[in-house]
Amino acid sequence: MSKQRNFLIAVVGPTAIGKTALSIKIANYYNSDILSADSRQFYNEMQIGTAVPEPEELEAANHHFIQNRSIFENYNVGDFEVDALNCLHTLFAKHHIQVMVGGSGLYLNAVVNGLDNFPKVDGKIRDELNARLASEGLESLQNQLKELDELSYHDIAIDNPQRLIRALEICIGTNQPYSSFKTNSKKERDFETIKIGLTADREILYDRINRRVDVMIQNGLIKEAKTLLPHKNLNALQTVGYRELFAYFEGNTDKDFAVSEIKKNTRRFAKRQLTWFRKDQDINWFDFETPFDEISALIDSKINAF
């Protein structure tokens, strides 16, 4: 008798598209747990600005990696790969179908395909780059990466300070381009992955983003961000929704402009997410309003095909 295959159903797509609601429907349909691969929902100090699922959503299915870390912890994608695989190992022992959801393509890819092996570099380099980020701003670091590794400059999300600093610290610490260490080799996994992507017309997606930001403001994002202002230089807080409000608190902008910047930068972030995911030929795309029966039928057919 052949061993039963394990399946990870990965729900992907841009922010505000409805991934959480779909992942809960899939988890309930298959009696599965949900692993979050959102690189900011890990942090328990950042609830409103990261659109953590509502209490009733968290109760509707068993979730993992939601607000399980502190912004004061040094937690990266490599740590998440190890933790998520260990979690899946435990969950697959109970049930052969599990669900992962998130818009952080790098974190999803780490679990599904594994990470490239980068050499360790002196931690002081990252400290110095973070200090420069605070004093000189993002553009200075972006220009340096363009000089040291133009391929990575055009390939990674250079508006994301964490990704930018990661690439730079490798360039500086090894005297070699960050891109030279990327092999894109897939690691062996003991599960098959079925990827479900949600999308919408640009105007609809942007409207959903704008309305979500308005709800965040109504729900207390400004108060939440203000409590985090003393820690604004932490990597976890180099995040859309917080950076713009920190500038407002420090008198560099007014409130209305800060909110408009959150909306604009979130729309840009969504565009980058779509650019990342559309490179993946394994994603099965659905309009965000597609009836669940159609999506579940596709997943069932994929599972039965193995």
C-alpha positions in Angstrom: 0.0 0.0 0.0 1.5 3.3 -1.1 2.0 6.0 1.5 -0.6 8.8 1.4 0.7 12.0 -0.1 0.7 15.3 1.9 -0.6 18.4 0.3 0.0 22.1 1.2 -2.6 24.4 -0.3 -1.0 27.9 -0.6 -3.3 30.9 -1.0 -1.5 33.9 -2.5 -2.2 37.2 -4.0 -1.9 41.0 -3.2 -2.9 42.6 0.0 -6.6 43.3 0.6 -7.8 40.8 -2.0 -9.5 38.4 0.4 -6.9 35.7 1.1 -7.8 35.2 4.8 -11.5 34.5 4.0 -10.6 32.0 1.3 -8.0 30.3 3.4 -10.6 29.8 6.2 -13.1 28.3 3.7 -10.4 25.9 2.4 -9.3 24.9 5.9 -12.8 24.2 7.0 -13.5 22.3 3.8 -10.5 20.0 4.4 -10.5 20.1 8.2 -7.1 21.6 8.1 -5.0 24.2 10.0 -3.7 27.5 8.6 -0.1 28.7 8.6 0.3 32.4 8.0 3.2 33.4 5.8 2.7 37.1 6.3 6.1 38.5 7.4 4.5 41.2 9.5 1.6 39.4 11.1 4.1 37.5 13.2 4.6 40.5 15.5 2.2 40.9 18.4 2.8 44.6 18.7 1.6 45.2 15.2 -2.1 44.2 15.0 -4.1 46.9 13.2 -1.5 48.0 10.6 -0.8 44.4 9.5 -4.5 43.5 9.1 -4.3 40.6 11.5 -7.4 38.3 11.1 -10.3 39.3 13.3 -11.0 37.2 16.5 -13.9 35.5 14.8 -11.7 34.6 11.9 -9.0 33.2 14.2 -11.7 31.1 15.9 -13.0 29.8 12.6 -9.8 27.8 12.0 -6.7 26.9 13.9 -4.0 29.4 12.9 -0.2 29.3 13.3 2.4 32.1 13.1 -0.1 34.9 14.0 1.3 37.4 16.6 3.7 34.7 17.9 6.8 37.0 18.0 7.9 40.4 19.3 9.3 43.2 17.2 12.3 43.1 19.6 13.2 39.5 18.4 15.5 39.0 15.5 13.4 36.8 13.2 14.0 36.3 9.5 12.9 34.2 6.6 15.4 31.5 7.4 14.0 31.1 10.9 10.5 31.0 9.5 11.4 28.2 7.0 12.6 26.0 9.8 9.7 26.8 12.1 7.1 26.3 9.4 8.5 23.0 8.2 8.6 21.7 11.8 5.0 22.8 12.2 3.9 21.1 9.0 5.7 17.9 10.0 3.5 17.8 13.1 0.3 18.8 11.3 0.8 16.3 8.5 1.0 13.5 11.1 -2.6 14.3 11.9 -4.0 15.2 8.5 -2.5 15.0 5.0 -3.9 18.4 3.8 -2.8 21.7 5.3 -3.2 25.4 4.3 -0.7 28.3 4.1 -1.7 31.8 3.3 0.1 35.1 2.8 1.3 37.8 0.5 5.0 37.6 1.4 6.3 35.7 -1.6 9.8 35.2 -0.2 8.4 33.5 2.9 6.1 31.2 0.9 8.9 30.3 -1.4 11.1 29.5 1.5 8.7 26.9 2.7 7.7 25.4 -0.7 11.1 25.5 -2.4 13.7 26.3 0.2 16.2 29.2 0.4 19.5 29.7 -1.3 22.5 29.3 1.0 24.0 32.6 1.7 27.3 33.0 3.7 27.2 34.5 7.2 28.5 38.0 7.5 29.5 40.2 10.4 26.4 41.4 12.2 28.0 44.8 12.6 27.4 45.4 8.9 23.7 45.2 9.3 23.8 47.5 12.3 25.8 50.1 10.3 23.3 49.8 7.4 20.3 50.3 9.8 22.0 53.4 11.2 22.5 54.8 7.7 18.9 54.0 6.9 17.9 56.1 9.8 20.2 59.0 9.1 20.4 59.0 5.3 17.2 57.4 4.2 16.3 54.6 1.8 17.6 56.2 -1.4 21.2 56.2 -0.3 21.2 52.5 0.3 19.4 51.9 -3.0 22.1 53.8 -4.9 24.8 51.7 -3.2 23.1 48.5 -4.1 22.8 49.7 -7.7 26.6 50.2 -7.7 27.5 46.9 -6.1 24.9 44.6 -7.7 22.7 46.1 -10.4 21.0 42.8 -11.1 19.7 42.6 -7.5 18.8 46.3 -7.7 16.3 45.5 -10.5 15.2 42.1 -9.1 14.4 42.6 -5.4 11.9 44.9 -3.7 14.2 47.8 -3.1 11.5 49.8 -1.4 11.5 47.2 1.3 14.3 48.2 3.8 14.7 44.7 5.1 15.2 43.1 1.7 17.5 46.0 0.7 19.7 45.7 3.7 19.9 42.0 3.4 21.2 42.3 -0.1 23.7 45.0 0.8 25.1 43.2 3.8 25.9 40.2 1.6 27.5 42.4 -1.0 29.6 44.3 1.6 30.5 41.3 3.7 31.6 39.0 0.9 32.8 41.5 -1.7 30.6 39.6 -4.2 27.1 40.4 -5.6 24.2 39.2 -3.6 22.8 37.8 -6.9 25.8 35.5 -7.3 24.6 33.4 -4.4 21.1 32.8 -5.8 20.9 29.4 -7.4 17.1 29.0 -7.4 17.5 25.3 -6.8 14.4 23.6 -5.4 14.9 21.6 -2.2 13.2 18.3 -1.5 9.9 18.5 0.4 7.7 15.7 1.8 4.6 17.4 0.4 3.0 18.5 -2.8 2.0 22.2 -3.1 -1.2 23.4 -4.8 -1.1 27.2 -5.3 -4.3 29.3 -5.5 -4.0 32.9 -6.4 -6.6 35.6 -6.0 -6.7 38.7 -8.3 -9.0 41.5 -9.3 -9.1 44.4 -11.8 -6.7 47.1 -10.7 -9.4 49.7 -10.0 -11.2 47.2 -7.8 -8.1 46.2 -5.9 -7.0 49.8 -5.3 -10.5 50.7 -4.0 -10.3 47.7 -1.6 -6.9 48.9 -0.4 -8.1 52.5 0.1 -11.1 51.3 2.1 -9.0 48.9 4.2 -6.7 51.8 5.2 -9.7 53.9 6.1 -10.9 51.1 8.4 -7.5 50.7 9.9 -7.5 54.4 10.8 -11.0 54.1 12.3 -9.9 51.1 14.3 -7.0 52.9 16.0 -3.9 52.6 13.7 -2.7 56.0 14.7 -2.7 55.2 18.4 -1.1 51.8 17.7 1.7 53.4 15.6 2.3 56.1 18.3 3.1 53.5 20.9 5.7 52.1 18.6 7.4 55.4 17.7 10.2 55.0 20.2 11.2 51.8 18.3 10.8 53.1 14.8 14.3 51.9 13.7 13.6 48.2 14.3 13.4 46.1 11.1 9.9 45.0 11.8 8.6 48.5 11.8 10.1 49.4 8.4 6.6 48.7 7.1 3.9 50.5 5.1 1.4 52.0 7.5 3.9 52.7 10.2 6.7 54.6 8.4 4.2 57.2 7.1 2.7 57.8 10.5 6.1 58.1 12.2 6.8 60.9 9.8 3.5 62.6 10.8 4.3 62.2 14.5 7.7 63.9 14.0 6.1 66.9 12.2 7.3 66.1 8.7 3.8 65.7 7.3 0.2 66.3 8.3 -2.3 63.6 9.1 -4.2 63.6 5.8 -1.0 63.5 3.8 0.3 60.5 5.9 -2.9 58.6 5.3 -2.8 59.3 1.6 0.8 58.1 1.6 -0.2 54.9 3.3 -2.8 54.2 0.6 -0.3 55.1 -2.2 2.5 52.9 -0.8 0.1 50.0 -0.1 -1.0 50.2 -3.7 2.6 50.1 -4.8 3.2 47.2 -2.5 0.3 45.3 -4.0 1.7 45.9 -7.5 5.1 44.4 -6.4 3.3 41.4 -4.9 1.5 40.7 -8.2 4.8 41.1 -10.1 6.4 38.5 -7.9 3.5 36.0 -8.0 2.9 36.3 -11.7 6.4 34.9 -12.4 5.2 31.7 -10.8 3.7 29.5 -13.5 2.3 27.0 -10.9 -0.3 29.4 -9.5 -3.9 28.7 -10.4 -5.5 32.2 -10.6 -9.1 33.0 -9.7 -11.0 36.3 -9.6 -11.6 37.2 -6.0 -15.3 36.8 -6.5 -15.1 33.3 -7.9 -17.6 31.0 -6.0 -15.8 28.7 -3.6 -17.2 25.6 -5.3 -15.1 26.3 -8.4 -11.9 26.8 -6.4 -12.5 23.6 -4.3 -13.3 21.6 -7.4 -9.9 22.7 -8.9 -8.1 21.7 -5.7 -9.9 18.4 -5.5 -8.9 17.6 -9.1 -5.3 18.4 -8.4 -5.2 16.2 -5.3 -6.9 13.3 -7.1 -4.4 13.7 -10.0 -1.5 12.6 -7.9 
